[in-house]
Amino acid sequence: MIDALFNDPNYLAGKKTLDAIALRQEAIASNIANLETPGYHRVDLSPSFQAELERACASGDPRQIAALQPVLAPDPNAVANSRDGNTVSLESEMMNLNQNLLAHAVETQLISNQLLKLQMAITGKS
């Protein structure tokens, strides 16, 4: 019974999305920390992750979703703003930080709602 909940494709997709959000938070922190490091290239979540997650969710196969691992990659669209070759823009990183915070709040709420339904089923109380 419990295994069915934790192997549900929707739950797994939410969990993988939270993993990706946490990894993206690390990337943003690293980018901000290296704002003035000469030659530093901005990193972000691999652009292919979202497509892979959508494909795995469309298949409905929990094993395929569980096997996904978000990874960081250099941002191919980042352009150096100065002569030192650093591709980090503080304004852009702060915007990404706010978007990531919002995405985390939404995903956390979705996962919490699923777990609250389980708690209500077990205890009979909301």
N, C-alpha and C positions, 0 to 999 in steps of 0.2 A: 504494500500500500504506500508506504513512505517512499520506496524506490520509484514508484510511478510518478510521484510529485517531482522528485529531483532529477528524473530522466525525461520529464515533459519538455518538448522542444521549446515552448515559450519560456519556461524557467531557465533552461540552458542558454537560450539566446540572450536573455536579460543578464545572466551571469557573465557571459562572454563580453557583452557590451560594457558591463561594469569593469571587467578586467581591462578592456581597451581604454576606458576613460581613465582608470588609474595609471596606466602606462603613459597615456597622453599627458597626464598631469606631471609625471616625471620628466617627460620631454620638454614641456613648457618651463619647468623649474630649471632644467639644465640649460635651455636656451637663454633664459634671463640671467643665470649665473655666468654665462659666457658671453654676455653682451659686448664686452670690450676685449675679448680674446681675439688677437689677430688671426685671420685664416679660419676661424670657426665657422662651420656650416650648420645651419639650422636643421634640427631633426624633428620628426613628427611621426605619428602613427602611419604605418605603411598604407598607401592609398588603396591597395588591393584588399585590405581587410574587410572593408564594408561590403564590397562586391562578393567576397567569399562567404561572409556571414549571411547575406541575402540569399545566395545560392544554396547554402546549407539549410537555411530555414525553409526555403521553397521545397527542398527534398523531403522535409519532415523527419529525417533520420537523426535521432538523438546522438548517435555515435559520431556522425559527421560534424555536428555542431560542437560536441565536446572535444573533438580533435583539433579544432581551430585554436591557434595561438597568435594573439596580436604581437606584432614586432615593430620596432622603430626603424626608420630609414631616413637617410638624408632627404630633405625637401628639394625636389628637382626644380620647383618654381621659385625658390628663394633667390633673390638677386642681392649682390653686395651693395650696401648703402655707402660704403666708404672705401678708401684706397687700400685699407688693410685686408680686404677680402672677407670680412665678417658679414654674414647674410642675415643676422638677427635684427629685427625691428622691434623696439620696446612697445610701441603702440599696437602693433600686430599681435605680439605675445600677450599683452594685457586683454585684448579683445578675445583671443583664443582661450585665455584663462577664464573669462566670464562665460563664454559659451560652454566650456567644459564643466564649469560649476553648475550651470543650468541643466546640462545633460545628466550629470551625476544625480542631481536632485530628482529629476523625472524618473530615471531608472531605479533609483533607490525606492521611490514611492511605489513603482510598479511591482518590484520584488516584495516589498513589505506587504502590499495588498494581497499577494498570493499567499504569503505565510500567515497573514491574519485570517484568511479563509480557512486554512488548515487548523489554526488555533480554535476558531469558532466551531469547526466540525468536531474537534476533540472535546472541547470543554462545554460547548453549548452556549458560551457567552461571547459577546463581541468585545 
